[in-house]
Amino acid sequence: MPENIGVSRRELLVGGAAAVALGPSLADAAVTRRSKRGRAMRFAHLTDVHVQPERAAGEGMAACLRHAQEQKDAPDFIVFGGDNVMNVDGEEGKQYASVQLDLWHSVLKAECSLPYACAVGNHDVFGNHPVDGKKWAVDAYALPDRCYTIDRAGWRFIFLDSTFPIGDSYTAKLDDGQFEWLAAVLQQSKAETPICVVSHIPILSVSAYLCIEETPKVDWQIPGSWAHIDAHRIKDLFKKHPNVKLCLSGHMHMVDSMEYLGVTYACSGAVSGNWWKGSYHEFDPKYALVDLYKDGSFDIEMVSYGWTPKA
């Protein structure tokens, strides 16, 4: 594993639109308050796009990208949280992997004018293969590696690969090599540099309890594919590094936020909602706008972008 991979080549693709001057509003007041707090940057967290030719998913992805970039207080960076394509992890998905990936890139080229970075999701691992499948994802999204870092606006982003293939399925954990890499990155990071960790599958999540369709009769039974089974050793590692402030994830297609031992773990719903069929549980298609501040604090705003299923 690399000790610290720098900025992705996607960082060089900087674009944007000129701001439009409008009269005083609540939004203006919010921007003023953020400025006084010393905002370092704003980014959009778009996770679980699950783009595919069916269900007008490409149109939905385009609508979400436009909505995020047309905000009056628009983001200057986009983080894709994994599961960018519908599925290349199963036999059916493998048969048209190139179709899904081509659609992803064509929508991105047409609609995204901002720099971006991606996490690897379970649906992005070709054939669910622990080595070749991960390499496919790295190449498909032009990533530095399956786990890597980006330093931006005084914050450090750490992107993790939380999918651990087992046979025909997977669980959520860091392999030993990746955990050692993470420990080294945290050790080498300056104590005054706040850190945002991005993983596709949540390290900790309230949604892992409420995603269960039936009320437990005796004990909670939470699958290891829904949240990290190695959460104990990850939280023990984070406890040694108080500059770890925020852990963002997706995967659950639900929205939650919890704080544990000084770290906030937040799940940002899904751009695709119920896999492009409307709402999943109580959550319609969404993305998150995240404000990061120089003092290590942050704000998260969940945004519905008004997408409805297409016949």
C-alpha positions in Angstrom: 0.0 0.0 0.0 1.2 3.5 -0.7 1.9 5.6 2.4 0.4 8.7 1.1 -0.9 9.1 -2.4 -1.3 12.8 -3.3 -3.9 14.6 -5.3 -5.7 12.5 -7.9 -5.3 13.6 -11.5 -9.0 14.5 -11.3 -8.0 17.3 -9.1 -6.6 19.0 -12.2 -10.1 19.1 -13.8 -11.2 22.4 -12.2 -14.2 24.2 -13.5 -17.1 26.2 -12.3 -19.7 28.9 -13.1 -19.8 32.5 -12.2 -21.9 33.4 -9.2 -25.1 35.4 -9.8 -25.6 38.4 -7.5 -29.0 38.3 -5.8 -30.6 40.4 -3.2 -30.4 39.7 0.6 -32.0 36.4 1.6 -31.7 33.7 4.3 -29.2 32.0 2.0 -27.1 35.1 2.0 -27.2 35.3 5.8 -26.1 31.6 5.9 -23.2 32.3 3.6 -22.1 35.2 5.8 -22.3 33.1 9.0 -20.1 30.4 7.3 -17.6 33.0 6.2 -17.3 34.3 9.8 -16.7 30.7 11.0 -13.8 30.4 8.5 -15.2 27.9 6.0 -12.4 26.1 4.3 -14.5 24.5 1.5 -17.9 23.1 0.5 -18.2 19.8 -1.3 -21.1 17.6 -2.4 -21.2 14.0 -1.3 -23.0 11.9 -4.0 -23.2 8.3 -3.1 -24.9 5.2 -4.6 -25.7 6.6 -8.0 -26.1 3.0 -9.4 -26.1 4.3 -13.0 -27.5 1.9 -15.6 -29.3 2.2 -18.9 -32.6 1.2 -17.3 -35.0 3.4 -15.3 -33.6 6.6 -16.8 -30.8 6.4 -14.3 -28.5 8.4 -16.6 -31.0 11.2 -16.6 -31.3 11.0 -12.8 -27.5 11.2 -12.3 -27.4 14.2 -14.7 -30.3 15.9 -12.8 -28.5 15.5 -9.5 -25.2 16.8 -10.8 -26.9 19.9 -12.3 -28.9 20.5 -9.0 -25.7 20.4 -6.9 -23.8 22.7 -9.2 -26.6 25.2 -9.6 -26.9 25.9 -5.9 -26.4 29.6 -5.1 -23.7 28.5 -2.6 -22.4 25.8 -4.9 -19.8 23.2 -3.9 -16.3 23.4 -5.4 -15.6 19.6 -5.2 -17.6 16.4 -5.5 -17.0 13.2 -3.6 -18.7 10.1 -5.1 -19.2 7.6 -2.3 -19.1 4.4 -4.3 -21.6 2.1 -6.1 -21.2 4.4 -9.0 -22.6 1.8 -11.4 -25.6 -0.5 -10.8 -23.6 -3.7 -10.6 -20.5 -5.3 -12.1 -20.1 -7.6 -9.2 -22.4 -10.3 -10.4 -22.6 -12.3 -13.7 -25.4 -10.3 -15.1 -23.6 -7.0 -14.4 -20.3 -8.3 -15.8 -22.0 -8.9 -19.1 -22.7 -5.2 -19.6 -20.1 -3.6 -17.4 -18.8 -1.4 -20.2 -22.3 -0.1 -21.0 -22.7 1.0 -17.4 -19.2 2.5 -17.2 -19.6 4.3 -20.5 -22.9 5.8 -19.3 -21.2 7.0 -16.1 -18.4 8.7 -18.0 -20.7 10.3 -20.6 -22.9 11.8 -18.0 -19.9 13.0 -16.0 -18.3 14.6 -19.1 -21.6 16.4 -20.0 -22.7 17.5 -16.6 -19.8 17.8 -14.2 -17.6 20.9 -14.3 -16.0 20.3 -10.9 -13.0 18.3 -9.6 -14.1 15.0 -8.0 -12.8 11.9 -6.3 -14.4 8.5 -5.8 -14.6 5.7 -3.2 -14.9 2.1 -4.3 -18.2 0.5 -3.5 -19.2 -3.2 -3.5 -21.1 -2.8 -6.8 -17.9 -1.4 -8.4 -15.8 -4.5 -7.8 -15.8 -6.4 -11.1 -16.8 -10.0 -10.5 -16.5 -9.5 -6.8 -12.8 -10.4 -7.2 -10.6 -9.2 -4.3 -7.7 -8.3 -6.6 -8.6 -8.1 -10.3 -12.1 -6.7 -9.5 -10.6 -3.9 -7.3 -8.1 -3.1 -10.1 -11.0 -2.8 -12.5 -12.6 -0.2 -10.3 -9.3 1.7 -9.9 -8.9 1.9 -13.6 -12.6 2.5 -14.3 -12.7 5.7 -12.2 -9.0 6.7 -12.7 -8.2 6.5 -9.0 -4.7 6.6 -7.5 -5.4 3.3 -5.7 -8.3 1.6 -4.0 -7.4 3.6 -0.9 -5.7 6.9 -1.1 -5.5 10.5 0.3 -6.3 13.9 -1.0 -5.3 17.1 0.8 -7.6 20.0 0.1 -8.2 23.4 1.7 -6.4 22.4 4.9 -8.3 19.2 5.3 -7.1 15.6 4.6 -9.5 13.2 2.9 -8.8 9.5 3.4 -10.6 7.2 1.0 -11.0 3.6 2.2 -12.0 0.4 0.4 -14.5 -1.2 2.8 -15.5 -4.2 0.6 -13.9 -7.5 1.7 -15.0 -10.2 -0.8 -15.7 -13.6 0.6 -16.7 -16.3 -1.9 -19.7 -15.0 -3.9 -20.5 -12.4 -1.2 -18.6 -9.8 0.9 -18.4 -8.3 4.3 -17.4 -4.8 5.5 -13.9 -4.6 6.8 -10.4 -3.4 6.1 -7.9 -6.1 5.2 -4.7 -6.1 7.3 -2.6 -4.3 4.7 -5.1 -1.5 4.3 -5.5 -1.1 8.1 -1.7 -0.8 8.5 -1.7 1.8 5.7 -4.5 3.7 7.4 -2.6 3.7 10.7 0.6 4.9 9.0 -1.3 7.7 7.2 -2.9 8.9 10.5 0.5 8.7 12.2 2.1 10.8 9.5 -0.7 13.4 9.3 -0.1 16.6 11.2 -2.1 16.8 14.4 -3.6 20.2 13.4 -4.9 18.9 10.1 -8.6 17.8 10.4 -9.4 14.6 8.6 -12.5 13.4 6.8 -12.7 9.6 6.1 -14.8 8.4 3.2 -15.8 4.8 3.0 -18.6 3.3 1.0 -19.9 1.0 3.7 -20.5 2.7 7.1 -18.0 2.1 9.9 -20.9 2.8 12.3 -24.5 3.4 11.4 -27.9 3.8 13.0 -29.4 2.7 9.7 -28.0 -0.8 10.1 -30.6 -1.3 12.8 -33.6 0.3 11.1 -33.0 -1.2 7.6 -34.2 -4.5 8.9 -37.7 -5.1 7.5 -39.1 -7.0 10.5 -38.9 -6.2 14.2 -36.4 -8.5 15.9 -38.2 -11.1 18.1 -35.2 -11.6 20.4 -31.9 -10.1 19.2 -30.7 -7.7 16.6 -29.2 -9.5 13.6 -27.2 -7.0 11.6 -25.4 -8.4 8.5 -21.7 -7.9 8.3 -22.2 -6.4 4.8 -24.2 -3.5 6.2 -21.6 -2.0 8.6 -17.9 -2.6 9.4 -17.3 -5.7 11.5 -13.9 -4.3 12.4 -15.4 -1.1 13.9 -13.8 -1.8 17.3 -10.3 -1.6 16.0 -11.0 1.3 13.7 -12.6 3.4 16.5 -9.6 2.4 18.8 -7.3 3.8 16.1 -9.3 7.0 15.6 -9.2 7.5 19.4 -5.4 7.9 19.1 -5.9 10.6 16.5 -8.4 13.3 17.6 -8.0 15.1 14.3 -10.3 12.5 12.7 -13.5 14.5 12.7 -15.9 13.0 10.2 -16.6 9.7 8.5 -18.9 9.8 5.5 -20.5 6.7 3.9 -23.3 5.6 1.8 -24.4 2.0 1.0 -27.5 2.0 3.2 -29.6 4.3 1.0 -30.7 5.9 4.2 -29.7 9.0 6.1 -28.3 9.1 9.6 -25.6 10.8 11.7 -24.1 9.8 15.0 -21.2 10.9 17.2 -19.1 8.5 19.0 -15.9 9.3 20.9 -15.6 12.7 19.2 -16.0 11.3 15.6 -19.2 11.9 13.6 -20.3 9.0 11.4 -22.8 10.1 8.7 -24.6 8.2 6.0 -25.7 10.3 3.0 -28.6 8.4 1.6 -28.5 7.6 -2.1 -28.7 9.6 -5.3 -30.7 6.7 -6.7 -33.0 6.4 -3.7 -34.6 3.0 -4.1 -32.4 2.1 -7.0 -34.2 4.5 -9.3 -37.7 3.3 -8.2 -38.5 6.2 -5.8 -37.9 6.3 -2.0 -36.2 3.7 0.1 -37.8 3.4 3.5 -38.4 7.0 4.4 -35.7 8.5 2.1 -36.2 10.0 -1.3 -33.2 10.4 -3.7 -30.7 12.7 -2.0 -27.2 14.0 -1.8 -25.3 15.9 0.9 -23.7 19.3 0.9 -20.8 19.4 3.4 -19.1 22.5 4.7 -15.7 22.0 6.3 -14.2 24.7 8.5 -10.7 25.6 9.4 -11.2 24.7 13.0 -12.1 21.1 12.2 -15.9 21.6 12.6 -18.3 20.9 9.8 -22.0 21.2 8.7 -23.9 18.6 6.7 -27.1 19.5 4.8 -29.1 16.8 3.1 -30.6 17.9 -0.2 -33.5 16.3 -2.1 -33.1 17.1 -5.8 -36.7 16.4 -6.9 -36.2 13.2 -9.0 -39.2 11.0 -9.6 -39.2 7.5 -11.2 -39.6 7.2 -14.9 -41.9 4.7 -16.4 
